Amino acid sequence: MCGIVGYFGKRNAAEILVDGLRRMEYRGYDSSGIACLKDGVIRVVKTPGKIKLLRDKVDASSDEALRTATVGIGHTRWATHGAPNEINAHPHTDSSGRFVMVHNGIIENYREIKNGLAQHGIACVSETDSEVLAQLIAYCYKDNLEKAVSEALQKVKGTYGIVVMTDHEPGKLVTARCGSPIVIGLGKDETIIASDAAAIIPHTRDAMYLEDYDMAVVTADGVRMFDLQHSPVNREVTAMDWDADAAEKGDFAHFMLKEMFEQPDAIRNAIRGRLDFEMGTAILSGLDFSPRDAAQISRVLIVGCGTSMNAGMVGEYAFEEMADLPAEVEQAAEFRYRNPIITPHDLVVAISQSGETADTLAAVREGKHKGAVVAGICNVVGSTIARETGRGVYLHAGPEIGVASTKAFTCQVAVMLMMAVKLARGRRMTRHHGQEICRWIERLPELVEQVLEQNDAIKAVAEKYAGTENAFFIGRGYLFPVAMEGALKLKEISYIHAEGYHAAELKHGPIALLQENTPIVALLNNIPGKEKTIGNAEECKARSAPVIAVVSEGDEGIAAEFDDMIVVPDCPPCIAPIPTTVALQLLAYHIAAARGCEIDQPRNLAKSVTVE
């Protein structure tokens, strides 16, 4: 949540900062701002609302110094403390206006620090926790900015990714992190600091990732890195594998639509080179499991939040059915705080698109502390979860800009299917069965393409229900978590109240809410339990609720007695979640579009949840 960017170089800083913020707008879009340093004076421009408003304000400025400054910092905000207005927008300055800072994270003891500053006559003007840190850095300043930042951060409890500058030392930017990502891009005669690779990739592929309690000083001489006690640290320069064009919408109306149509290629990238058809298994070298290591795993614990947790629920079914391994899915925050029972033979699988989700990262640390084998499933190379787990599988889905996750979910499920096959082959699964599952996994891109070809038909169904304010999704087995994910997508982008239920659970209370304007999306695919789910859908129909039947190809007759139909490819139960989810993504998208909703940037949401 929130995006930060800093620039030190020879080009126009304001232009690079605003463009960087635009590329990170999915991290927060309540307000934004930039600060540039020129001729010993700090210029600050900020505004509530989206980045376009900031760009318009910068373009309209007559301040020539703003247009020629070559050093600056910027921020796009997802509000935590204080309303999204100009006063609470970043960058924040101290009382003198000579220190300026952008911050991602939460300062948990900001009230205590604020009260202490007040005793020295220092008053804050915003409602934010972030301004308190800017004021504290200024208070600690003697004659060295990095020492002031270090002293201030040692008084802080919470999470932070910050960039600071002062007109006392105009040739310097100082950045630091704890719990919020910071990446430093190394270009020719310039350095770019950001919370996300998206802001850096148009300018350079060479980057360094800060780790917790790292600080870095950026000057014309380069980058110096050390910890909060000023001991030098070294971080490897790595090559980022993002394609800058992949983070643009192209001819699509929304990033979400583009990313849904990218799913065949994304899944191909996720499975490429990872299927061993000869042995009927998966090649996942990042897991670093020997056959003996895999055989010693006695339980799988899957942790995630939101869409990633729904993907984990599909994984739970796969690990138990294929590998005969007990599996549990935990909401990542609950995993950390409920003191789970963990043994050295447990495998904790942490799922996070960004690899920075705060609750999931905390669960990783808890699992490691209690001696479990911990692996990550992430999309962002070099992310914190990827680094801290030390083992796992990258999705290779490419950048996902739409706040509502689509291709990351389907790739997460594909990866977990491969993990399940790999573990299963070390136990009871025969080579023949493994080969069969591998062939179906290989077909996943083709199955998704078949669903995408029905975009217009699904759009026609969606437009019939654009006026509804409540909806239910029901499914069984592998499709129960798909019902959860379908409901989540609808509520995220259309603001319709939607709930996903196990089909048998509907009559244990929720059926009381059914009315003639409350649609039911019933997942009636050709999998075990289909007939019972059909019965549940008929119960809904009997109570005047319209039913949208999702059926397997060849089963279209099932839908004759229901109101609308969406057809998906017929495939094994473990494969069915991916094409079915794509159909529900399209349904949610077209309902939201018909309602005129802001699809890529839904209200109150942000892409990377880096605070608890």
MOQUI-V852640 format. One record per residue. N is the residue number from 1. RES is the residue in one letter. D_LAST is the distance of its C-alpha to the last C-alpha in Angstrom with 2 decimals. Layout:
# MOQUI-V852640
((N & RES & D_LAST) (N & RES & D_LAST))
This chain:
# MOQUI-V852640
((1 & M & 10.49) (2 & C & 13.47) (3 & G & 16.49) (4 & I & 18.54) (5 & V & 22.10) (6 & G & 24.88) (7 & Y & 28.54) (8 & F & 31.42) (9 & G & 34.69) (10 & K & 37.84) (11 & R & 36.86) (12 & N & 35.79) (13 & A & 32.25) (14 & A & 31.53) (15 & E & 32.39) (16 & I & 30.26) (17 & L & 27.23) (18 & V & 27.50) (19 & D & 28.10) (20 & G & 25.13) (21 & L & 22.88) (22 & R & 24.61) (23 & R & 23.80) (24 & M & 20.06) (25 & E & 19.99) (26 & Y & 17.97) (27 & R & 14.92) (28 & G & 15.42) (29 & Y & 18.66) (30 & D & 18.53) (31 & S & 20.59) (32 & S & 21.84) (33 & G & 24.18) (34 & I & 26.10) (35 & A & 27.96) (36 & C & 31.10) (37 & L & 33.33) (38 & K & 37.10) (39 & D & 40.10) (40 & G & 38.12) (41 & V & 36.42) (42 & I & 32.80) (43 & R & 32.65) (44 & V & 29.51) (45 & V & 29.20) (46 & K & 26.27) (47 & T & 25.96) (48 & P & 23.79) (49 & G & 23.67) (50 & K & 23.82) (51 & I & 25.12) (52 & K & 28.62) (53 & L & 28.97) (54 & L & 28.13) (55 & R & 30.63) (56 & D & 33.23) (57 & K & 32.78) (58 & V & 33.15) (59 & D & 36.11) (60 & A & 37.75) (61 & S & 37.55) (62 & S & 40.94) (63 & D & 39.54) (64 & E & 41.22) (65 & A & 39.18) (66 & L & 36.00) (67 & R & 37.77) (68 & T & 39.01) (69 & A & 36.18) (70 & T & 35.14) (71 & V & 32.06) (72 & G & 28.91) (73 & I & 25.16) (74 & G & 23.22) (75 & H & 19.92) (76 & T & 18.69) (77 & R & 15.98) (78 & W & 13.27) (79 & A & 13.34) (80 & T & 10.66) (81 & H & 13.33) (82 & G & 16.79) (83 & A & 18.70) (84 & P & 19.31) (85 & N & 22.67) (86 & E & 24.65) (87 & I & 24.12) (88 & N & 20.33) (89 & A & 20.59) (90 & H & 20.44) (91 & P & 22.33) (92 & H & 22.50) (93 & T & 25.65) (94 & D & 26.79) (95 & S & 29.55) (96 & S & 32.26) (97 & G & 30.93) (98 & R & 31.63) (99 & F & 28.12) (100 & V & 25.57) (101 & M & 22.04) (102 & V & 19.31) (103 & H & 15.67) (104 & N & 12.49) (105 & G & 9.27) (106 & I & 8.86) (107 & I & 11.75) (108 & E & 10.98) (109 & N & 14.76) (110 & Y & 15.99) (111 & R & 18.13) (112 & E & 19.92) (113 & I & 20.64) (114 & K & 21.69) (115 & N & 24.08) (116 & G & 25.49) (117 & L & 26.20) (118 & A & 27.87) (119 & Q & 30.26) (120 & H & 31.43) (121 & G & 32.01) (122 & I & 29.01) (123 & A & 27.56) (124 & C & 24.59) (125 & V & 25.38) (126 & S & 22.03) (127 & E & 19.28) (128 & T & 16.60) (129 & D & 14.94) (130 & S & 16.09) (131 & E & 19.74) (132 & V & 19.68) (133 & L & 19.09) (134 & A & 21.92) (135 & Q & 24.14) (136 & L & 23.47) (137 & I & 24.44) (138 & A & 27.57) (139 & Y & 28.38) (140 & C & 28.21) (141 & Y & 30.38) (142 & K & 33.87) (143 & D & 35.25) (144 & N & 32.66) (145 & L & 29.42) (146 & E & 27.73) (147 & K & 28.65) (148 & A & 27.22) (149 & V & 23.88) (150 & S & 23.91) (151 & E & 24.88) (152 & A & 22.24) (153 & L & 19.36) (154 & Q & 20.66) (155 & K & 20.14) (156 & V & 16.46) (157 & K & 13.48) (158 & G & 10.08) (159 & T & 9.64) (160 & Y & 12.39) (161 & G & 14.67) (162 & I & 17.74) (163 & V & 21.36) (164 & V & 23.89) (165 & M & 27.59) (166 & T & 30.39) (167 & D & 33.95) (168 & H & 35.11) (169 & E & 34.51) (170 & P & 34.74) (171 & G & 35.02) (172 & K & 31.57) (173 & L & 27.88) (174 & V & 25.35) (175 & T & 21.97) (176 & A & 19.38) (177 & R & 16.03) (178 & C & 13.46) (179 & G & 10.43) (180 & S & 11.29) (181 & P & 14.43) (182 & I & 17.87) (183 & V & 21.07) (184 & I & 24.52) (185 & G & 27.28) (186 & L & 30.80) (187 & G & 33.45) (188 & K & 37.08) (189 & D & 37.39) (190 & E & 33.81) (191 & T & 30.23) (192 & I & 27.17) (193 & I & 23.65) (194 & A & 20.71) (195 & S & 17.12) (196 & D & 18.67) (197 & A & 22.07) (198 & A & 23.06) (199 & A & 24.06) (200 & I & 26.10) (201 & I & 27.90) (202 & P & 30.61) (203 & H & 31.75) (204 & T & 31.49) (205 & R & 30.52) (206 & D & 30.35) (207 & A & 27.00) (208 & M & 25.34) (209 & Y & 21.70) (210 & L & 20.35) (211 & E & 18.68) (212 & D & 16.45) (213 & Y & 18.54) (214 & D & 21.02) (215 & M & 22.78) (216 & A & 25.34) (217 & V & 28.20) (218 & V & 29.71) (219 & T & 33.34) (220 & A & 36.44) (221 & D & 37.12) (222 & G & 33.98) (223 & V & 30.72) (224 & R & 30.46) (225 & M & 27.50) (226 & F & 26.83) (227 & D & 24.30) (228 & L & 23.50) (229 & Q & 26.79) (230 & H & 28.66) (231 & S & 29.65) (232 & P & 30.19) (233 & V & 28.06) (234 & N & 29.02) (235 & R & 26.90) (236 & E & 28.76) (237 & V & 29.57) (238 & T & 28.72) (239 & A & 29.94) (240 & M & 27.45) (241 & D & 28.76) (242 & W & 27.59) (243 & D & 30.32) (244 & A & 30.01) (245 & D & 31.87) (246 & A & 29.42) (247 & A & 26.87) (248 & E & 29.43) (249 & K & 30.26) (250 & G & 33.96) (251 & D & 36.02) (252 & F & 33.29) (253 & A & 32.28) (254 & H & 28.55) (255 & F & 26.37) (256 & M & 25.32) (257 & L & 29.02) (258 & K & 29.74) (259 & E & 27.03) (260 & M & 28.29) (261 & F & 31.75) (262 & E & 30.60) (263 & Q & 29.57) (264 & P & 32.97) (265 & D & 32.90) (266 & A & 29.25) (267 & I & 30.07) (268 & R & 33.26) (269 & N & 31.37) (270 & A & 28.98) (271 & I & 32.00) (272 & R & 34.55) (273 & G & 36.27) (274 & R & 34.22) (275 & L & 36.66) (276 & D & 39.60) (277 & F & 42.10) (278 & E & 44.77) (279 & M & 42.84) (280 & G & 40.68) (281 & T & 37.39) (282 & A & 34.57) (283 & I & 34.45) (284 & L & 30.90) (285 & S & 31.68) (286 & G & 28.11) (287 & L & 27.50) (288 & D & 30.18) (289 & F & 31.54) (290 & S & 35.19) (291 & P & 36.80) (292 & R & 36.91) (293 & D & 33.22) (294 & A & 32.42) (295 & A & 34.93) (296 & Q & 33.35) (297 & I & 30.01) (298 & S & 30.16) (299 & R & 26.89) (300 & V & 24.10) (301 & L & 20.49) (302 & I & 18.46) (303 & V & 14.66) (304 & G & 12.79) (305 & C & 10.98) (306 & G & 13.09) (307 & T & 16.27) (308 & S & 15.76) (309 & M & 15.63) (310 & N & 18.78) (311 & A & 20.38) (312 & G & 19.70) (313 & M & 21.59) (314 & V & 24.51) (315 & G & 24.33) (316 & E & 24.57) (317 & Y & 27.86) (318 & A & 29.14) (319 & F & 28.60) (320 & E & 30.29) (321 & E & 33.08) (322 & M & 34.01) (323 & A & 33.23) (324 & D & 33.84) (325 & L & 30.56) (326 & P & 28.50) (327 & A & 25.08) (328 & E & 21.94) (329 & V & 18.81) (330 & E & 15.55) (331 & Q & 12.31) (332 & A & 10.26) (333 & A & 7.83) (334 & E & 11.23) (335 & F & 12.97) (336 & R & 11.34) (337 & Y & 11.90) (338 & R & 15.21) (339 & N & 17.14) (340 & P & 18.64) (341 & I & 22.22) (342 & I & 22.49) (343 & T & 25.78) (344 & P & 27.03) (345 & H & 28.40) (346 & D & 25.11) (347 & L & 23.70) (348 & V & 19.92) (349 & V & 19.34) (350 & A & 15.96) (351 & I & 15.99) (352 & S & 14.24) (353 & Q & 16.28) (354 & S & 14.83) (355 & G & 14.36) (356 & E & 11.33) (357 & T & 8.50) (358 & A & 5.85) (359 & D & 5.90) (360 & T & 9.54) (361 & L & 10.27) (362 & A & 9.42) (363 & A & 11.71) (364 & V & 14.23) (365 & R & 14.53) (366 & E & 15.03) (367 & G & 17.62) (368 & K & 19.37) (369 & H & 19.54) (370 & K & 21.24) (371 & G & 23.69) (372 & A & 22.92) (373 & V & 23.89) (374 & V & 20.75) (375 & A & 21.08) (376 & G & 19.00) (377 & I & 19.78) (378 & C & 18.71) (379 & N & 20.39) (380 & V & 19.87) (381 & V & 22.29) (382 & G & 21.23) (383 & S & 17.46) (384 & T & 15.47) (385 & I & 15.26) (386 & A & 18.93) (387 & R & 19.90) (388 & E & 18.25) (389 & T & 19.54) (390 & G & 22.89) (391 & R & 24.07) (392 & G & 23.37) (393 & V & 24.42) (394 & Y & 23.81) (395 & L & 24.15) (396 & H & 26.26) (397 & A & 25.53) (398 & G & 25.67) (399 & P & 23.37) (400 & E & 21.62) (401 & I & 21.37) (402 & G & 21.17) (403 & V & 17.71) (404 & A & 18.82) (405 & S & 19.14) (406 & T & 22.73) (407 & K & 24.33) (408 & A & 21.31) (409 & F & 21.36) (410 & T & 25.09) (411 & C & 25.04) (412 & Q & 22.39) (413 & V & 24.74) (414 & A & 27.74) (415 & V & 26.34) (416 & M & 25.59) (417 & L & 29.11) (418 & M & 30.48) (419 & M & 28.56) (420 & A & 29.96) (421 & V & 33.44) (422 & K & 33.28) (423 & L & 32.40) (424 & A & 34.87) (425 & R & 37.72) (426 & G & 37.38) (427 & R & 37.92) (428 & R & 39.96) (429 & M & 39.74) (430 & T & 43.07) (431 & R & 43.54) (432 & H & 44.95) (433 & H & 41.92) (434 & G & 39.62) (435 & Q & 41.78) (436 & E & 41.59) (437 & I & 37.78) (438 & C & 37.72) (439 & R & 40.15) (440 & W & 37.98) (441 & I & 34.89) (442 & E & 37.17) (443 & R & 38.06) (444 & L & 34.53) (445 & P & 34.93) (446 & E & 38.23) (447 & L & 36.82) (448 & V & 34.09) (449 & E & 36.83) (450 & Q & 38.81) (451 & V & 36.02) (452 & L & 35.55) (453 & E & 39.29) (454 & Q & 38.85) (455 & N & 36.65) (456 & D & 39.35) (457 & A & 40.01) (458 & I & 36.35) (459 & K & 36.21) (460 & A & 39.23) (461 & V & 37.57) (462 & A & 34.38) (463 & E & 36.40) (464 & K & 37.95) (465 & Y & 34.66) (466 & A & 33.10) (467 & G & 33.93) (468 & T & 32.19) (469 & E & 29.25) (470 & N & 28.42) (471 & A & 28.64) (472 & F & 28.30) (473 & F & 28.13) (474 & I & 29.75) (475 & G & 30.42) (476 & R & 31.27) (477 & G & 30.77) (478 & Y & 29.25) (479 & L & 29.03) (480 & F & 26.87) (481 & P & 23.61) (482 & V & 25.34) (483 & A & 25.78) (484 & M & 22.05) (485 & E & 21.44) (486 & G & 24.32) (487 & A & 23.03) (488 & L & 19.58) (489 & K & 21.44) (490 & L & 23.70) (491 & K & 21.20) (492 & E & 19.06) (493 & I & 22.10) (494 & S & 24.75) (495 & Y & 22.90) (496 & I & 25.08) (497 & H & 23.79) (498 & A & 23.98) (499 & E & 23.41) (500 & G & 24.14) (501 & Y & 26.11) (502 & H & 28.23) (503 & A & 31.68) (504 & A & 32.98) (505 & E & 30.23) (506 & L & 31.20) (507 & K & 34.12) (508 & H & 32.15) (509 & G & 31.15) (510 & P & 29.88) (511 & I & 33.47) (512 & A & 34.17) (513 & L & 32.33) (514 & L & 34.56) (515 & Q & 36.85) (516 & E & 38.99) (517 & N & 36.34) (518 & T & 33.48) (519 & P & 33.64) (520 & I & 32.87) (521 & V & 32.03) (522 & A & 33.64) (523 & L & 33.20) (524 & L & 36.77) (525 & N & 36.91) (526 & N & 39.57) (527 & I & 37.66) (528 & P & 38.30) (529 & G & 37.75) (530 & K & 38.77) (531 & E & 41.53) (532 & K & 39.35) (533 & T & 36.83) (534 & I & 39.83) (535 & G & 40.85) (536 & N & 37.48) (537 & A & 37.77) (538 & E & 41.29) (539 & E & 40.08) (540 & C & 37.87) (541 & K & 40.82) (542 & A & 43.01) (543 & R & 40.79) (544 & S & 41.29) (545 & A & 37.87) (546 & P & 38.33) (547 & V & 37.35) (548 & I & 36.31) (549 & A & 37.40) (550 & V & 35.92) (551 & V & 38.72) (552 & S & 39.86) (553 & E & 42.69) (554 & G & 45.94) (555 & D & 44.58) (556 & E & 44.92) (557 & G & 47.34) (558 & I & 44.58) (559 & A & 43.22) (560 & A & 46.62) (561 & E & 45.96) (562 & F & 42.52) (563 & D & 41.80) (564 & D & 40.29) (565 & M & 39.79) (566 & I & 37.66) (567 & V & 39.16) (568 & V & 37.31) (569 & P & 38.99) (570 & D & 40.16) (571 & C & 38.49) (572 & P & 37.50) (573 & P & 34.67) (574 & C & 32.34) (575 & I & 32.98) (576 & A & 32.86) (577 & P & 29.07) (578 & I & 29.11) (579 & P & 32.00) (580 & T & 31.06) (581 & T & 27.53) (582 & V & 29.13) (583 & A & 31.41) (584 & L & 28.58) (585 & Q & 26.80) (586 & L & 30.11) (587 & L & 30.54) (588 & A & 27.23) (589 & Y & 27.95) (590 & H & 31.45) (591 & I & 30.56) (592 & A & 28.02) (593 & A & 30.68) (594 & A & 33.31) (595 & R & 31.18) (596 & G & 30.79) (597 & C & 26.99) (598 & E & 25.07) (599 & I & 24.30) (600 & D & 22.68) (601 & Q & 20.36) (602 & P & 19.57) (603 & R & 18.67) (604 & N & 15.12) (605 & L & 13.82) (606 & A & 13.12) (607 & K & 13.76) (608 & S & 11.33) (609 & V & 7.60) (610 & T & 6.86) (611 & V & 3.80) (612 & E & 0.00))
